[in-house]
Amino acid sequence: MKRKIIHIDEAKCNGCGLCVDACHEGALRLVGGKARLVSESYCDGLGDCLPECPQGAITLEERESAPYDEEAVKKHIAAKEAIEPACGCAAAQARTIERERAESPAELERRDSRLGQWPCQIKLVPVNAPYFAGAKLLIAADCTAFAYANLHADFMRGKITLIGCPKLDGVDYSEKLTEIIKNNDIQSVTIVRMEVPCCGGLESAAKTALQRSGKFMPWQVVTIATDGRILDR
């Protein structure tokens, strides 16, 4: 049948992910750093995603397409939420965090958060974002911030921080990390993990991403003990 359906100009798409959040039918996702239509039958042709695209990469066109399937959309969304609960706000609020300075350098060291951007979860960050330009990247396991008290001052300062837990998230981060490193001007990568075996998945994903990116840059792995000691760096 002939109907209105979206068209994505990949040359204009910067992978920000705002359209993905705007699509209530879950018809869009990021693939290889670009927005892609998952299935034509998921797109209702109303174009809620159009005004969210800052690049003007999405347009409506009338062409031959599979009809919109509301029942298939319901099943698709249910399956998606079962493995990735909807957040909705994260990518839409992607931003660099500007901080006011404390009264003194000593107070700054004690109290000031060093998180430089939002969101920080690997699953939620856009593949392309302004804060990745010239960034020193910190890839940290979730638990490191609780085990190592000075993570902000010692590791997060001056870096863009990405956090995750391969055991809880149940995903392979390597593909997304590859796209982030390959498509942005990343200067260095620091991996901070816990000594527990499940953190090996985070380290492995980061190393794989570095290899697949085809780029050469300084990188290091720091392991934190469960009692908060630094085991190696």
C-alpha positions as CSV (number, residue, x, y, z in Angstrom):
1,M,0.0,0.0,0.0
2,K,1.0,3.6,-0.5
3,R,1.2,5.7,2.6
4,K,3.3,8.3,4.5
5,I,6.3,6.9,6.3
6,I,9.6,8.4,7.5
7,H,12.8,8.7,5.6
8,I,16.2,9.1,7.3
9,D,19.1,10.9,5.5
10,E,22.1,9.0,7.0
11,A,24.5,11.7,5.8
12,K,22.8,14.2,8.0
13,C,22.2,11.9,11.0
14,N,24.7,12.4,13.9
15,G,23.5,9.6,16.1
16,C,22.2,11.8,18.9
17,G,19.3,9.4,19.6
18,L,16.7,12.0,20.2
19,C,14.4,10.6,17.6
20,V,14.6,7.1,19.2
21,D,13.2,8.5,22.4
22,A,10.5,10.5,20.6
23,C,9.1,7.5,18.7
24,H,6.3,6.0,20.9
25,E,6.1,3.0,18.7
26,G,9.8,2.0,19.1
27,A,10.2,2.1,15.3
28,L,13.7,3.6,15.5
29,R,17.0,2.5,17.0
30,L,20.7,3.4,16.6
31,V,22.7,1.1,14.4
32,G,26.3,1.8,13.6
33,G,25.9,5.3,15.0
34,K,23.0,6.2,12.8
35,A,19.2,6.2,13.3
36,R,17.5,3.3,11.5
37,L,13.9,2.2,11.0
38,V,13.5,-1.1,12.7
39,S,10.4,-2.1,10.7
40,E,8.1,-0.2,8.3
41,S,5.1,-1.8,10.0
42,Y,6.1,-0.1,13.3
43,C,6.0,3.5,11.8
44,D,2.6,5.1,12.0
45,G,3.6,7.9,9.7
46,L,2.6,10.7,12.1
47,G,6.2,12.0,12.4
48,D,6.6,12.7,16.1
49,C,10.3,12.2,15.6
50,L,10.7,14.9,13.0
51,P,10.8,18.0,15.3
52,E,13.2,16.2,17.7
53,C,15.9,15.8,15.0
54,P,18.4,18.7,15.4
55,Q,20.0,17.9,12.0
56,G,16.8,17.8,9.9
57,A,17.7,14.3,8.9
58,I,14.1,12.9,9.1
59,T,11.4,13.6,6.6
60,L,8.0,12.1,5.7
61,E,7.6,10.7,2.3
62,E,4.7,8.9,0.6
63,R,5.7,5.6,-0.9
64,E,4.8,1.9,-1.1
65,S,5.2,0.4,2.3
66,A,3.9,-2.3,4.6
67,P,0.8,-1.1,6.5
68,Y,1.1,0.1,10.1
69,D,0.6,-2.8,12.5
70,E,-0.6,-1.7,15.9
71,E,-0.6,-5.2,17.4
72,A,2.9,-5.8,16.2
73,V,4.0,-2.5,17.7
74,K,2.5,-3.5,21.1
75,K,4.4,-6.8,21.1
76,H,7.6,-5.1,20.0
77,I,7.4,-2.5,22.8
78,A,6.6,-5.1,25.4
79,A,9.6,-7.2,24.3
80,K,11.9,-4.1,24.3
81,E,10.8,-3.0,27.8
82,A,11.3,-6.5,29.1
83,I,15.1,-6.2,28.4
84,E,15.5,-2.5,28.5
85,P,13.1,-0.6,30.7
86,A,12.0,2.7,29.3
87,C,13.7,5.8,30.6
88,G,12.6,8.4,28.1
89,C,14.4,11.3,29.6
90,A,18.1,10.4,29.3
91,A,19.0,11.1,25.7
92,A,16.6,14.1,25.5
93,Q,18.6,15.7,28.3
94,A,22.1,14.8,27.1
95,R,24.3,17.7,28.2
96,T,27.6,18.9,29.5
97,I,27.5,19.8,33.2
98,E,28.9,23.2,34.1
99,R,29.9,23.5,37.7
100,E,30.3,26.5,40.0
101,R,33.6,26.5,41.8
102,A,33.7,26.0,45.5
103,E,35.0,28.6,47.9
104,S,38.5,27.2,48.0
105,P,40.6,24.5,46.2
106,A,40.5,22.3,49.4
107,E,36.7,22.5,49.5
108,L,36.5,21.8,45.8
109,E,38.5,18.6,46.3
110,R,36.3,17.4,49.1
111,R,32.9,18.3,47.8
112,D,32.6,18.9,44.1
113,S,31.3,16.2,41.8
114,R,33.5,15.5,38.8
115,L,30.8,14.1,36.5
116,G,31.2,16.1,33.4
117,Q,28.1,15.1,31.4
118,W,24.7,13.5,31.4
119,P,23.7,10.8,30.9
120,C,26.6,8.6,32.0
121,Q,25.2,5.0,31.6
122,I,26.8,3.3,28.6
123,K,23.3,2.1,27.5
124,L,21.9,5.6,27.5
125,V,24.7,7.9,26.1
126,P,24.3,9.0,22.5
127,V,27.0,7.7,20.2
128,N,27.8,11.3,19.1
129,A,27.7,14.1,21.5
130,P,29.5,17.5,21.8
131,Y,31.2,16.4,25.0
132,F,33.1,13.6,23.3
133,A,35.1,16.1,21.2
134,G,38.7,15.9,22.5
135,A,37.6,13.9,25.5
136,K,39.6,11.7,27.8
137,L,37.3,8.8,28.3
138,L,36.7,7.0,31.6
139,I,34.9,3.6,31.4
140,A,34.1,2.5,34.9
141,A,32.2,-0.3,36.5
142,D,29.2,0.8,38.5
143,C,30.5,-0.5,41.8
144,T,33.8,1.4,41.6
145,A,32.3,4.6,42.8
146,F,31.1,2.9,46.0
147,A,34.3,0.8,46.7
148,Y,36.8,3.6,45.9
149,A,35.9,6.8,47.8
150,N,38.0,9.2,45.7
151,L,36.9,8.0,42.3
152,H,35.7,11.6,41.4
153,A,38.9,13.4,42.3
154,D,41.4,10.6,41.2
155,F,39.8,9.3,38.1
156,M,36.7,11.3,36.9
157,R,38.3,14.7,37.0
158,G,38.8,16.1,33.5
159,K,37.2,13.1,31.9
160,I,33.9,12.0,30.3
161,T,32.6,9.2,32.4
162,L,30.7,6.1,31.1
163,I,29.5,3.6,33.6
164,G,28.0,0.1,33.3
165,C,27.7,-3.4,34.7
166,P,27.9,-6.2,32.2
167,K,26.4,-8.7,34.7
168,L,23.3,-6.6,35.5
169,D,22.8,-5.0,32.1
170,G,23.3,-8.3,30.3
171,V,24.7,-6.7,27.2
172,D,27.9,-6.6,25.2
173,Y,29.1,-3.0,25.3
174,S,31.8,-3.5,22.7
175,E,29.7,-2.4,19.7
176,K,28.5,0.9,21.2
177,L,32.0,1.7,22.7
178,T,33.5,1.0,19.3
179,E,31.2,3.6,17.7
180,I,31.9,6.2,20.3
181,I,35.7,5.8,20.0
182,K,35.7,5.5,16.2
183,N,33.3,8.4,15.5
184,N,34.7,10.9,18.0
185,D,38.0,12.6,18.8
186,I,38.8,10.5,21.9
187,Q,42.2,11.3,23.4
188,S,42.7,8.5,25.8
189,V,40.8,5.7,27.6
190,T,41.0,4.7,31.2
191,I,39.1,1.5,32.4
192,V,38.4,1.2,36.1
193,R,37.0,-2.1,37.1
194,M,36.4,-4.2,40.3
195,E,38.5,-7.3,41.0
196,V,35.4,-9.5,40.7
197,P,35.3,-11.8,37.6
198,C,32.1,-10.2,36.1
199,C,34.0,-6.9,35.6
200,G,36.1,-8.8,33.1
201,G,33.3,-8.2,30.6
202,L,33.6,-4.5,30.9
203,E,37.4,-4.6,30.4
204,S,37.1,-7.0,27.5
205,A,34.4,-4.8,25.8
206,A,36.6,-1.7,26.2
207,K,39.7,-3.4,24.8
208,T,37.7,-4.8,21.9
209,A,36.3,-1.4,21.1
210,L,39.8,0.1,21.0
211,Q,41.0,-2.6,18.6
212,R,37.9,-2.3,16.3
213,S,38.1,1.5,16.2
214,G,41.4,1.3,14.4
215,K,42.7,4.1,16.5
216,F,45.9,4.3,18.6
217,M,45.7,6.2,21.9
218,P,46.9,5.9,25.5
219,W,44.9,3.5,27.6
220,Q,45.1,1.8,30.9
221,V,43.2,-0.5,33.2
222,V,42.9,0.1,36.9
223,T,41.6,-2.6,39.2
224,I,39.9,-1.8,42.5
225,A,39.7,-4.3,45.4
226,T,36.4,-4.9,47.2
227,D,37.9,-3.2,50.2
228,G,38.7,-0.1,48.2
229,R,42.4,-0.6,47.5
230,I,43.9,0.0,44.1
231,L,45.4,-3.4,43.1
232,D,47.1,-2.3,39.9
233,R,47.2,0.6,37.4
